[in-house]
Amino acid sequence: MVPNPPRGFIIWLHGMGGSGPANEYVKTLFESSELKESKWAFPSAPRRPISFKGVNRFFHGYQGGIPAWFDIYAIPMTADSPRDEKGLLETVETIHALIDNEVAAGTDPENIFVCGFSQGAATAFATVLLYPKTLGGGAVFAGWVPFSSPSIINRITPEAKKTPILWFHGEADRMAVFGAGQAAPPFLEKIGMTCEFKAYPNVGHTITREQYQYLESWIQKRLQSSSSSS
């Protein structure tokens, strides 16, 4: 008798200006039993001041700050944009606590996936790289590499380097430019990792149906693989 695939735990991180509840529809986009039966978490970023003075051109009506995982100094994001590594690390600790709680409840870390869009994608990328154990995977939609300090890079464990990374980026993205995404594979190669990088011509700062479908099969395969090896 073939055992049922283990239930996954999927964390979805929204972009700047968004919220967890506003993204809960994402879990309804998938049809496979593996994802339907997975546990999902949609945390919300805290409201904070943003240093980029032109931010109101992109996000209107926010007083006293914008929901953001860390500070932003410029838009669009490029491979060379300044980074708020301190704010990033504080947020990563919060997401790690979610993961730790799920592991303590009995979920295998290799059945845990962290996905995100835009600033949430950058946060997801940092979260999986800095988690000390091998996770099921990290999925990045229109993100960027959010840290470069050697002191942070040196925290990436050999176990974390086994975590698969899936990266989606539209070539017409004007918020997180395509070059910001292209910087990820060489960054990962330098630290002994690889990622599956998928480029989409004529796609801007968004997630397409095709990308959601690919993510579904990607997670599905990894849950099945985990089941067969357990």
C-alpha positions in Angstrom: 0.0 0.0 0.0 1.4 3.3 -1.1 1.5 5.8 1.9 -0.2 9.1 1.5 2.2 12.0 0.8 3.0 13.9 4.0 1.2 17.1 4.6 3.2 20.2 3.7 3.5 23.5 5.6 3.6 26.4 3.2 4.4 30.0 4.3 3.4 32.7 1.9 4.9 36.2 2.3 3.2 39.1 0.7 4.8 42.1 -1.0 5.3 45.6 0.5 1.9 47.3 1.2 0.1 44.0 1.3 -1.2 41.8 4.1 -1.4 38.1 5.0 -5.2 37.9 4.9 -5.3 39.7 1.5 -3.2 36.8 0.1 -5.1 33.9 1.5 -6.8 33.4 -1.9 -3.5 32.0 -3.2 -4.2 28.6 -1.6 -7.4 28.3 -3.6 -5.4 28.4 -6.9 -4.0 24.9 -6.5 -5.9 21.7 -7.3 -3.6 18.9 -6.2 -4.4 17.1 -3.0 -0.9 17.7 -1.7 -1.4 21.4 -1.7 -5.0 21.4 -0.7 -4.2 19.2 2.3 -1.1 21.3 3.3 -1.2 23.7 6.1 -0.8 27.3 5.0 0.4 30.4 6.9 -0.1 34.0 5.7 1.8 36.2 8.1 1.5 40.0 7.8 4.4 42.4 7.8 4.5 45.1 10.5 3.7 48.7 9.5 6.9 50.8 9.4 8.3 54.0 7.9 9.9 53.6 4.5 13.0 55.7 3.7 12.3 55.9 0.0 10.6 59.3 -0.2 8.8 58.5 -3.5 7.0 55.5 -2.0 3.7 57.3 -2.0 3.7 57.1 -5.8 3.3 53.4 -5.4 1.3 53.0 -2.2 -1.3 55.6 -1.5 -3.3 56.2 1.7 -0.9 54.8 4.3 -0.4 57.0 7.3 2.3 56.2 9.9 4.1 53.7 7.7 3.5 50.9 5.3 3.3 47.1 5.9 6.8 46.0 5.0 9.2 43.2 6.0 12.1 45.7 6.1 13.0 49.2 5.0 13.3 50.1 1.3 15.7 52.9 0.2 15.0 53.0 -3.6 12.5 51.8 -6.2 13.0 50.0 -8.5 15.1 47.4 -6.8 18.3 46.5 -8.6 21.2 44.2 -8.0 23.1 47.1 -6.5 20.3 48.7 -4.4 21.2 49.4 -0.7 19.8 46.8 1.7 18.3 47.0 5.1 20.0 43.9 6.5 19.2 44.7 10.1 15.4 44.9 9.4 15.6 41.8 7.2 17.3 39.7 10.0 14.7 40.8 12.5 11.9 39.6 10.1 13.8 36.3 9.3 13.8 35.5 13.0 10.1 35.9 13.1 9.5 33.6 10.2 12.0 31.1 11.7 9.9 31.0 14.8 6.9 30.0 12.7 9.0 27.2 11.2 10.3 26.1 14.6 6.8 25.9 16.0 5.7 23.7 13.1 8.8 21.4 13.4 8.1 21.1 17.2 4.5 20.0 16.3 6.0 17.1 14.3 6.3 18.4 10.7 9.5 17.3 8.9 11.5 20.4 7.9 11.8 19.0 4.4 8.0 19.3 4.0 8.2 23.0 4.8 8.2 25.6 1.9 8.6 29.3 2.1 7.3 31.3 -0.8 7.0 35.1 -1.4 6.3 37.9 -3.8 8.5 41.0 -4.3 9.7 42.1 -0.9 8.2 38.9 0.5 10.2 37.0 -2.1 13.4 38.6 -0.9 12.4 37.7 2.7 11.6 34.1 1.7 15.0 33.8 0.0 16.8 35.0 3.2 14.6 32.8 5.4 15.5 29.5 3.7 19.1 30.3 3.4 19.5 31.3 7.0 17.4 28.5 8.5 19.9 26.0 10.0 18.2 22.9 8.6 17.3 21.7 5.1 13.8 22.8 4.1 11.5 21.5 1.4 12.2 24.6 -0.7 12.0 28.4 -1.2 10.1 29.9 -4.0 10.9 33.5 -5.1 8.6 35.5 -7.3 10.0 38.8 -8.6 12.5 39.2 -5.7 16.1 40.1 -5.2 19.1 39.1 -3.1 18.5 41.1 0.1 21.9 40.7 1.8 25.6 40.6 0.9 27.5 41.0 4.2 30.0 38.2 4.8 28.9 38.0 8.4 25.4 36.9 7.2 26.6 34.7 4.4 28.8 32.9 6.9 25.7 31.9 8.8 24.4 29.7 6.0 24.9 26.1 7.1 25.8 23.1 5.0 22.2 21.8 5.7 20.6 25.0 4.4 22.6 24.8 1.2 20.7 21.7 0.4 17.4 23.5 0.3 16.1 23.8 -3.3 15.4 27.4 -4.6 12.9 28.1 -7.4 13.1 31.7 -8.8 10.6 33.3 -11.1 11.2 36.7 -12.7 9.5 38.7 -15.5 11.9 40.3 -17.9 9.6 43.4 -18.1 9.6 43.9 -14.3 10.0 47.6 -13.4 9.7 47.3 -9.6 12.4 44.6 -9.1 14.3 44.8 -12.3 15.2 41.6 -14.1 18.9 42.2 -13.4 18.1 42.0 -9.7 16.8 38.5 -10.2 19.6 37.5 -12.5 22.1 38.3 -9.7 20.7 35.4 -7.7 22.3 32.4 -9.5 25.9 33.7 -9.4 25.4 34.7 -5.8 24.2 31.2 -4.9 27.0 29.6 -7.0 29.6 31.5 -4.9 28.3 30.0 -1.7 27.9 26.5 -3.1 24.2 26.5 -4.0 22.2 26.4 -7.2 18.7 27.5 -8.1 16.1 26.8 -10.8 15.8 30.2 -12.5 12.8 30.8 -14.8 12.6 33.9 -16.9 9.4 35.2 -18.4 9.5 37.6 -21.4 6.9 40.4 -21.4 5.9 39.7 -17.8 6.1 42.6 -15.3 5.9 42.7 -11.5 3.3 40.0 -11.1 2.7 36.3 -10.7 1.2 34.5 -13.7 -1.1 31.5 -13.8 1.7 29.6 -15.5 4.0 30.3 -12.6 1.5 29.2 -10.0 1.0 25.9 -11.9 4.8 25.3 -12.0 5.1 26.0 -8.3 2.3 23.5 -7.6 4.1 20.7 -9.5 7.4 21.7 -7.9 6.1 21.4 -4.4 4.1 18.3 -5.2 7.2 16.4 -6.4 9.1 17.3 -3.3 6.4 16.2 -1.0 6.2 12.9 -2.9 9.9 12.5 -2.8 9.9 13.1 1.0 7.2 10.5 1.4 9.1 7.9 -0.5 12.3 8.4 1.4 10.7 8.3 4.9 
